[in-house]
Amino acid sequence: MVAGEALISYLPYTHSYEQAIFTFSLSVGVRIGYYQGNPLKLVEDCSVLKPHAFFSVPRLYNKIYSVLKQRFSGVTGCKKWLLDRGLNSKINALSVNGEVHSYWYDKLLFGKAAAMLGGNVRTMYTGSAPIDKQVIDFLKICFSCTIQEGYGLTESSASGTIMDPTDMVTGHVGGPGEVAKFRLKDLPDMNYMSTDKPYPRGELVMKGPVIFKGYFQSPEKTADAFDAEGWFLTGDVVQIYPNGSIKIIDRSKNIFKLSQGEYIAPEKIENIMGLSPFIAQALIYGDSLKNSCVAVVVPEPSVVTQWAQEREIDSTNFETLCANADLKKAIIADMLRLATENKLSSLEKPKDVHVSAVPFTVENGTVTPTMKIKRQQAS
């Protein structure tokens, strides 16, 4: 971005990612527009501001993906033929030479998608959590812009890695910046080793001037966050490609073990289930006394309301609707579809689902101000 261009600020300023964006914007003279305070009106705000770059997190990108997929699925006849042709053409161009533009298809088909964010967005940025490759590629096609995935933590001052915008390969977070040293820690219990072939794997650990000194008034937690040599333990399991780029593949923290001895990474499953149009929020839970995991799902109100109306089911009371057995079956069916498409193991597929009308919020103590689930409180 350059001086005079605009971006929209809507992430909470407790989020180190948003703080980094704000500092960058001030340093280069980028204009900052603030949303109304209602995430449901973000599209309306973007139509007024017309930002040139869009910074967000996978949770919102997954929702945009679901909305667009749902819209496209309702197209029929000649429009469907043209849409399928346009999608296939742009997917092929993206895979061959990384091209995201197509003059006629963008004009005829994808202009309305780009207009969702004001029509001026040239680059999207994503961070804070993993995002599925198919989501990135689909959004590149629909918005006709590049998407750069990055990696950082609050403990690293939001610094870490960023993709090269010309990189044709998606599904990784780029290579390390100049602000910190990176190395791998072997995790033999999880079968991740720096000697793995063809790609070294292990927990990513970091050291450098951007790494925090410790947690406030929490010496024990601080001690657990560093190894004996002073390397910060990120808890993220990665694999390293030959060109130095990094792909996040698992978590060594926030995992649980089932009774068979298998480790389950709930965040990975939650990110996949978040692709369902039915699901606004998902929590995966399990413990070592059980042989399977379960899910708590908060439905997307607009989608389940439409689903109910199409079946002449009373949708006036959201809590009553969430208790509907047929809705639960529909949600489970879509979750199993996503699990199959993303090749989850049988142990990673939730064996039961509780549909909750109560969302996870900062106010009820189940998420942090940066919208990460507090697992102990939420479960």
Rosetta blueprint (number, residue, H / E / L):
1 M L
2 V L
3 A L
4 G L
5 E L
6 A E
7 L E
8 I E
9 S E
10 Y L
11 L L
12 P L
13 Y L
14 T L
15 H L
16 S H
17 Y H
18 E H
19 Q H
20 A H
21 I H
22 F H
23 T H
24 F H
25 S H
26 L H
27 S H
28 V H
29 G L
30 V L
31 R E
32 I E
33 G E
34 Y E
35 Y L
36 Q L
37 G L
38 N L
39 P H
40 L H
41 K H
42 L H
43 V H
44 E H
45 D H
46 C H
47 S H
48 V H
49 L H
50 K L
51 P L
52 H L
53 A E
54 F E
55 F E
56 S E
57 V L
58 P H
59 R H
60 L H
61 Y H
62 N H
63 K H
64 I H
65 Y H
66 S H
67 V H
68 L H
69 K H
70 Q H
71 R H
72 F H
73 S H
74 G L
75 V L
76 T L
77 G H
78 C H
79 K H
80 K H
81 W H
82 L H
83 L H
84 D H
85 R H
86 G H
87 L H
88 N H
89 S H
90 K H
91 I H
92 N H
93 A H
94 L H
95 S H
96 V H
97 N H
98 G L
99 E L
100 V L
101 H L
102 S L
103 Y H
104 W H
105 Y H
106 D H
107 K H
108 L H
109 L H
110 F H
111 G H
112 K H
113 A H
114 A H
115 A H
116 M L
117 L L
118 G L
119 G L
120 N L
121 V L
122 R L
123 T E
124 M E
125 Y E
126 T E
127 G L
128 S L
129 A L
130 P L
131 I L
132 D L
133 K H
134 Q H
135 V H
136 I H
137 D H
138 F H
139 L H
140 K H
141 I H
142 C H
143 F H
144 S L
145 C L
146 T E
147 I E
148 Q E
149 E E
150 G E
151 Y E
152 G E
153 L L
154 T H
155 E H
156 S H
157 S L
158 A L
159 S L
160 G E
161 T E
162 I E
163 M L
164 D L
165 P L
166 T L
167 D L
168 M L
169 V L
170 T L
171 G L
172 H L
173 V L
174 G L
175 G E
176 P E
177 G L
178 E L
179 V L
180 A L
181 K E
182 F E
183 R E
184 L E
185 K E
186 D L
187 L E
188 P H
189 D H
190 M H
191 N L
192 Y E
193 M L
194 S L
195 T L
196 D L
197 K L
198 P L
199 Y L
200 P L
201 R E
202 G E
203 E E
204 L E
205 V E
206 M E
207 K E
208 G L
209 P L
210 V L
211 I L
212 F L
213 K L
214 G L
215 Y L
216 F L
217 Q L
218 S L
219 P H
220 E H
221 K H
222 T H
223 A H
224 D H
225 A L
226 F E
227 D L
228 A L
229 E L
230 G L
231 W L
232 F E
233 L E
234 T E
235 G E
236 D E
237 V E
238 V E
239 Q E
240 I E
241 Y L
242 P L
243 N L
244 G L
245 S L
246 I E
247 K E
248 I E
249 I E
250 D E
251 R E
252 S L
253 K L
254 N L
255 I L
256 F E
257 K E
258 L L
259 S L
260 Q L
261 G L
262 E L
263 Y E
264 I E
265 A L
266 P H
267 E H
268 K H
269 I H
270 E H
271 N H
272 I H
273 M H
274 G L
275 L L
276 S L
277 P L
278 F L
279 I E
280 A E
281 Q E
282 A E
283 L E
284 I E
285 Y E
286 G L
287 D L
288 S L
289 L L
290 K L
291 N L
292 S L
293 C L
294 V E
295 A E
296 V E
297 V E
298 V E
299 P E
300 E L
301 P H
302 S H
303 V H
304 V H
305 T H
306 Q H
307 W H
308 A H
309 Q H
310 E H
311 R L
312 E L
313 I L
314 D L
315 S L
316 T L
317 N L
318 F H
319 E H
320 T H
321 L H
322 C H
323 A L
324 N L
325 A H
326 D H
327 L H
328 K H
329 K H
330 A H
331 I H
332 I H
333 A H
334 D H
335 M H
336 L H
337 R H
338 L H
339 A H
340 T H
341 E H
342 N L
343 K L
344 L L
345 S L
346 S H
347 L H
348 E H
349 K L
350 P L
351 K L
352 D L
353 V E
354 H E
355 V E
356 S L
357 A L
358 V L
359 P L
360 F L
361 T L
362 V L
363 E L
364 N L
365 G L
366 T L
367 V E
368 T L
369 P L
370 T L
371 M L
372 K L
373 I E
374 K L
375 R H
376 Q H
377 Q H
378 A H
379 S L
